């Protein structure tokens, strides 16, 4: 049994090293990938120590084995920094971020003097839970910010980040189970593999989605000086280049109404919502105004967000197609594409949110209503 686990351990370490190399060589979101690479290195290091324990060679180096605990705390902090970097337009590492090294420093000092496994679990939970909450909040903020600029969210695949956070919770649960079951049940065999597997999945998906996140972050960064902040605070134009400065005053009500009517006419007459890549800046160009003015029209004049505004027209178009007899040949994916959606899953989610029914339920209901009733 031990020999099998040792072979498995070496194989996972090799895979981990290859993914670390891939992360460090990826150009998109290189800063974020470095955080993830070091976090993955911490997991590989822990796996290495477990292999040494299984083979019996670690017994002569107890201090080295205890270093696994601070490495785990460092991985938790780095995971949060990765999420922060990948979801923050124009992210830069600053001195204030050094505070995230405190858990590692504390764990290093604490564990060298008090290697109690029960206290380890308590400390890891105390450290991990806030970081997981902050990570989830950061992901949600990025999703909300994206809805102010983009009409489609499918390309970001935010669900895999949320699934990752669930995976970290699972690792903590297994870690706690190992302590509470005692030495009779060798649960600790599973801990490094579960933790390493979670990071391997994250690294794999990171290589796939980092370029997409990088493009979206850059688009948001470019639009940042143009968009009215949702918290009501106006940016200090004196610190912006002259060509990026804007009038921070609000539109008069009569001008706001005129622009609102022009925007609605643009959507209804030109149907630009059918462009699945439609962004806030595209509406601004079509109206001949700056993007921050479009945000003002939507927020003040219509009390809605860009994402909801555009998708409301798409859902209305989809409803027409679902009811029209000459569109009966279209399946749901075809209806989604003809309405401006890029994927069936997003179409289903948005349609149900706005109508209370799935597209399939809506079509079935309309067919039943139009069917002749017998006497």
LOMAR-695004 format. One record per residue (C-alpha): x, y, z. Coordinates in steps of 0.1 Angstrom, whole numbers, plus 5000, padded with zeros to 4 digits. Example, Ala and Ser with C-alpha at 12.3 -4.5 7.8 and 13.67 -1.06 7.14 Angstrom:
2
512349555078 513749895071 
END
This chain:
375
500050005000 502850245010 504750184977 501650264957 501050584976 504750674971 504550624934 501350824932 502951094952 505951124929 503651134898 501451414912 504651604921 505851574886 502551694872 502551984897 506052094885 504952084849 501952294856 504052544876 506352574846 503352624823 501852894846 505153084848 505553074810 501953194803 501953564793 498353644800 497853754837 501453674844 501253834879 498253634889 499853314875 502953374897 500753374928 499053054917 502452894908 503852954942 500652834959 500852514938 504552484948 503452484984 501052194977 503752004958 506152064988 503551925012 503151624989 506851574989 506951575027 504251315028 506151095004 509151125027 507051035057 505650725039 509150615030 510450675066 513250915055 511551225072 512051085107 515451225109 514251575099 511251655121 511652035116 511351995079 508151805082 506652065105 507352335078 504352195060 502052395082 503352745074 503552645037 499752565038 499052905053 501053075026 499152884999 495853015013 497053375012 498453334977 495253184965 493453494976 496053714959 495553514927 491853574928 492453944935 494953974907 492853794880 489754004889 491254344893 491854564862 495354694862 496454504893 499754604908 501554444937 501854714965 503454734999 500054695016 499754345001 502654235023 500154195051 499153865035 502453725044 501653755081 499753415083 502853245069 505253425093 502953345123 502652985113 506352945109 507153085144 504152915160 504652565146 508352555154 507452575191 503952425192 503352145166 499952045182 497851905153 494552025168 495852385170 496952355134 493452285123 492052565144 494552815130 494052705094 490252745097 490753085114 493053195085 491253025056 487653125063 488153505060 490253455029 487653235012 484953485020 487053775006 487753564975 484053494970 483253864975 485953964950 484553724924 481053864929 482354224926 484154144893 480953984880 478954294889 481554524873 481554324842 477754364839 478354734837 480454694806 479554374788 476254214777 477553854779 479253684808 479653334794 483253384783 484453454819 483353124833 483153254869 481652924881 485052744881 486353004906 483452944929 483852564926 487552614935 486452784968 484152484975 487152264969 489252444995 486452415020 486552035013 490252025019 489752195053 487051945062 489251645053 492151805073 489851835103 488551485099 492151345100 492751515134 489451415150 489651045138 493050995155 495950785144 493850465140 492350585107 494950705083 492950995068 496051205063 497050995033 494151175014 494851525025 497851615003 496251444973 492951634977 494651964982 497051914953 494251794930 492252114938 495252334929 495952124898 492352184886 492752554893 496052564874 494652384844 491552614841 493752914848 495752844817 492552824797 490753134810 493553374820 493653524785 489953584786 490153744821 493053954809 491154094780 488054174801 490254334828 491954554802 488654654787 487354754822 490554944829 490155144797 486555224805 487255304842 487855674836 484655694815 482155524838 480155684866 480955494898 478055314913 478755434948 478255804938 481855904941 483356104912 486956044902 489356334906 489856454870 492956654880 494856334882 493856214847 495556304814 493756594797 492356374769 490756144795 489256414817 485456444816 482656664828 481556514861 478256704863 474956534858 472856574827 469856814830 466556614831 465356724797 468656624780 468556294800 465156224786 466156304750 469156074752 467055804769 464555814740 467355804714 468855504731 465555314731 464955404695 468455284687 467754944703 464354904687 465055034652 468654904646 468454604670 472154634679 471354414709 471654124685 475454164686 476553904712 479754104718 477954434725 479654644751 478854974768 481355154746 479555034715 476355204727 478355524734 479655524698 476255464683 474755754704 477755984699 478356034736 481055924761 480555584778 480055734812 477055924798 475455594787 475955464823 474155774836 471255734811 470855374823 471255434860 469455764864 467055754835 466055384835 467155254869 468854954853 472254814845 473754774810 473654394813 469954384822 469054664797 470454474767 469254134778 465754254783 465554324746 467153994738 464553814759 461754004742 463153894708 463453534720 459753544731 458653664697 460653384681 459253124705 455753224697 456053274659 454852984638 457453054611 460253014638 459052674650 461852504631 464452674654 465552474684 466352654717 469952704707 468852854674 466453094692 469353194716 471653274687 468953464668 468253674699 471853774705 472953524731 476153324727 475253014747 472152814755 472952804793 473153184796 470053214775 468152984798 469453164830 468653514817 465253414802 464053244834 465253534856 463253784835 460153584828 459953324856 459953044830 462552854810 462452904772 461152544769 458352604794 457452934777 457252774742 455252474755 452752704773 452252924742 451652614720 449052484745 447352824746 447052834708 445852484704 442152454695 439952324723 437352054718 433752104725 
END
